[in-house]
Amino acid sequence: MPIGIMINVLSVIVGGIIGAGMGDKLQADFKEKLNMIFGACSMGMGIS
């Protein structure tokens, strides 16, 4: 199995665990801006 796929799977799992543990501690404003940042990154990758 390629190393890229394993890193991607591990990052999703670790991110889910961290998000579940810290979800209540993050401010709502930060959560909204985080979604906007991910959206901008997705559009940038689609353009390039």
Chimera marker file (.cmm) of the C-alpha trace (Angstrom):
<marker_set name="trace">
<marker id="1" x="0.000" y="0.000" z="0.000" r="1" g="1" b="0" radius="0.5"/>
<marker id="2" x="1.457" y="3.407" z="-0.917" r="1" g="1" b="0" radius="0.5"/>
<marker id="3" x="2.734" y="5.563" z="1.927" r="1" g="1" b="0" radius="0.5"/>
<marker id="4" x="0.539" y="8.516" z="0.863" r="1" g="1" b="0" radius="0.5"/>
<marker id="5" x="-2.656" y="6.565" z="1.448" r="1" g="1" b="0" radius="0.5"/>
<marker id="6" x="-1.511" y="5.429" z="4.889" r="1" g="1" b="0" radius="0.5"/>
<marker id="7" x="-0.588" y="8.990" z="5.899" r="1" g="1" b="0" radius="0.5"/>
<marker id="8" x="-3.948" y="10.257" z="4.664" r="1" g="1" b="0" radius="0.5"/>
<marker id="9" x="-5.862" y="7.623" z="6.619" r="1" g="1" b="0" radius="0.5"/>
<marker id="10" x="-3.857" y="8.275" z="9.786" r="1" g="1" b="0" radius="0.5"/>
<marker id="11" x="-4.378" y="12.037" z="9.494" r="1" g="1" b="0" radius="0.5"/>
<marker id="12" x="-8.143" y="11.573" z="9.204" r="1" g="1" b="0" radius="0.5"/>
<marker id="13" x="-8.221" y="9.258" z="12.222" r="1" g="1" b="0" radius="0.5"/>
<marker id="14" x="-5.979" y="11.483" z="14.373" r="1" g="1" b="0" radius="0.5"/>
<marker id="15" x="-7.866" y="14.602" z="13.295" r="1" g="1" b="0" radius="0.5"/>
<marker id="16" x="-11.160" y="12.964" z="14.231" r="1" g="1" b="0" radius="0.5"/>
<marker id="17" x="-9.885" y="12.022" z="17.670" r="1" g="1" b="0" radius="0.5"/>
<marker id="18" x="-8.484" y="15.491" z="18.317" r="1" g="1" b="0" radius="0.5"/>
<marker id="19" x="-11.633" y="17.135" z="16.992" r="1" g="1" b="0" radius="0.5"/>
<marker id="20" x="-13.847" y="14.991" z="19.200" r="1" g="1" b="0" radius="0.5"/>
<marker id="21" x="-11.762" y="15.811" z="22.251" r="1" g="1" b="0" radius="0.5"/>
<marker id="22" x="-11.384" y="19.533" z="21.644" r="1" g="1" b="0" radius="0.5"/>
<marker id="23" x="-14.635" y="20.295" z="19.827" r="1" g="1" b="0" radius="0.5"/>
<marker id="24" x="-16.318" y="21.828" z="22.869" r="1" g="1" b="0" radius="0.5"/>
<marker id="25" x="-13.294" y="23.977" z="23.744" r="1" g="1" b="0" radius="0.5"/>
<marker id="26" x="-13.072" y="25.796" z="20.396" r="1" g="1" b="0" radius="0.5"/>
<marker id="27" x="-14.881" y="29.094" z="19.874" r="1" g="1" b="0" radius="0.5"/>
<marker id="28" x="-17.732" y="29.191" z="17.353" r="1" g="1" b="0" radius="0.5"/>
<marker id="29" x="-16.066" y="32.049" z="15.442" r="1" g="1" b="0" radius="0.5"/>
<marker id="30" x="-12.909" y="29.984" z="15.003" r="1" g="1" b="0" radius="0.5"/>
<marker id="31" x="-14.911" y="27.024" z="13.703" r="1" g="1" b="0" radius="0.5"/>
<marker id="32" x="-16.624" y="29.201" z="11.071" r="1" g="1" b="0" radius="0.5"/>
<marker id="33" x="-13.336" y="30.710" z="9.894" r="1" g="1" b="0" radius="0.5"/>
<marker id="34" x="-11.717" y="27.278" z="9.767" r="1" g="1" b="0" radius="0.5"/>
<marker id="35" x="-14.363" y="26.080" z="7.296" r="1" g="1" b="0" radius="0.5"/>
<marker id="36" x="-13.739" y="29.160" z="5.148" r="1" g="1" b="0" radius="0.5"/>
<marker id="37" x="-9.982" y="28.465" z="5.125" r="1" g="1" b="0" radius="0.5"/>
<marker id="38" x="-10.506" y="24.846" z="4.073" r="1" g="1" b="0" radius="0.5"/>
<marker id="39" x="-12.891" y="25.986" z="1.327" r="1" g="1" b="0" radius="0.5"/>
<marker id="40" x="-10.344" y="28.493" z="0.001" r="1" g="1" b="0" radius="0.5"/>
<marker id="41" x="-7.626" y="25.821" z="0.013" r="1" g="1" b="0" radius="0.5"/>
<marker id="42" x="-9.892" y="23.436" z="-1.896" r="1" g="1" b="0" radius="0.5"/>
<marker id="43" x="-10.625" y="26.042" z="-4.543" r="1" g="1" b="0" radius="0.5"/>
<marker id="44" x="-6.926" y="26.862" z="-4.825" r="1" g="1" b="0" radius="0.5"/>
<marker id="45" x="-6.045" y="23.212" z="-5.390" r="1" g="1" b="0" radius="0.5"/>
<marker id="46" x="-8.790" y="22.911" z="-7.987" r="1" g="1" b="0" radius="0.5"/>
<marker id="47" x="-7.512" y="25.926" z="-9.907" r="1" g="1" b="0" radius="0.5"/>
<marker id="48" x="-3.853" y="24.852" z="-9.902" r="1" g="1" b="0" radius="0.5"/>
<link id1="1" id2="2" r="1" g="1" b="0" radius="0.2"/>
<link id1="2" id2="3" r="1" g="1" b="0" radius="0.2"/>
<link id1="3" id2="4" r="1" g="1" b="0" radius="0.2"/>
<link id1="4" id2="5" r="1" g="1" b="0" radius="0.2"/>
<link id1="5" id2="6" r="1" g="1" b="0" radius="0.2"/>
<link id1="6" id2="7" r="1" g="1" b="0" radius="0.2"/>
<link id1="7" id2="8" r="1" g="1" b="0" radius="0.2"/>
<link id1="8" id2="9" r="1" g="1" b="0" radius="0.2"/>
<link id1="9" id2="10" r="1" g="1" b="0" radius="0.2"/>
<link id1="10" id2="11" r="1" g="1" b="0" radius="0.2"/>
<link id1="11" id2="12" r="1" g="1" b="0" radius="0.2"/>
<link id1="12" id2="13" r="1" g="1" b="0" radius="0.2"/>
<link id1="13" id2="14" r="1" g="1" b="0" radius="0.2"/>
<link id1="14" id2="15" r="1" g="1" b="0" radius="0.2"/>
<link id1="15" id2="16" r="1" g="1" b="0" radius="0.2"/>
<link id1="16" id2="17" r="1" g="1" b="0" radius="0.2"/>
<link id1="17" id2="18" r="1" g="1" b="0" radius="0.2"/>
<link id1="18" id2="19" r="1" g="1" b="0" radius="0.2"/>
<link id1="19" id2="20" r="1" g="1" b="0" radius="0.2"/>
<link id1="20" id2="21" r="1" g="1" b="0" radius="0.2"/>
<link id1="21" id2="22" r="1" g="1" b="0" radius="0.2"/>
<link id1="22" id2="23" r="1" g="1" b="0" radius="0.2"/>
<link id1="23" id2="24" r="1" g="1" b="0" radius="0.2"/>
<link id1="24" id2="25" r="1" g="1" b="0" radius="0.2"/>
<link id1="25" id2="26" r="1" g="1" b="0" radius="0.2"/>
<link id1="26" id2="27" r="1" g="1" b="0" radius="0.2"/>
<link id1="27" id2="28" r="1" g="1" b="0" radius="0.2"/>
<link id1="28" id2="29" r="1" g="1" b="0" radius="0.2"/>
<link id1="29" id2="30" r="1" g="1" b="0" radius="0.2"/>
<link id1="30" id2="31" r="1" g="1" b="0" radius="0.2"/>
<link id1="31" id2="32" r="1" g="1" b="0" radius="0.2"/>
<link id1="32" id2="33" r="1" g="1" b="0" radius="0.2"/>
<link id1="33" id2="34" r="1" g="1" b="0" radius="0.2"/>
<link id1="34" id2="35" r="1" g="1" b="0" radius="0.2"/>
<link id1="35" id2="36" r="1" g="1" b="0" radius="0.2"/>
<link id1="36" id2="37" r="1" g="1" b="0" radius="0.2"/>
<link id1="37" id2="38" r="1" g="1" b="0" radius="0.2"/>
<link id1="38" id2="39" r="1" g="1" b="0" radius="0.2"/>
<link id1="39" id2="40" r="1" g="1" b="0" radius="0.2"/>
<link id1="40" id2="41" r="1" g="1" b="0" radius="0.2"/>
<link id1="41" id2="42" r="1" g="1" b="0" radius="0.2"/>
<link id1="42" id2="43" r="1" g="1" b="0" radius="0.2"/>
<link id1="43" id2="44" r="1" g="1" b="0" radius="0.2"/>
<link id1="44" id2="45" r="1" g="1" b="0" radius="0.2"/>
<link id1="45" id2="46" r="1" g="1" b="0" radius="0.2"/>
<link id1="46" id2="47" r="1" g="1" b="0" radius="0.2"/>
<link id1="47" id2="48" r="1" g="1" b="0" radius="0.2"/>
</marker_set>
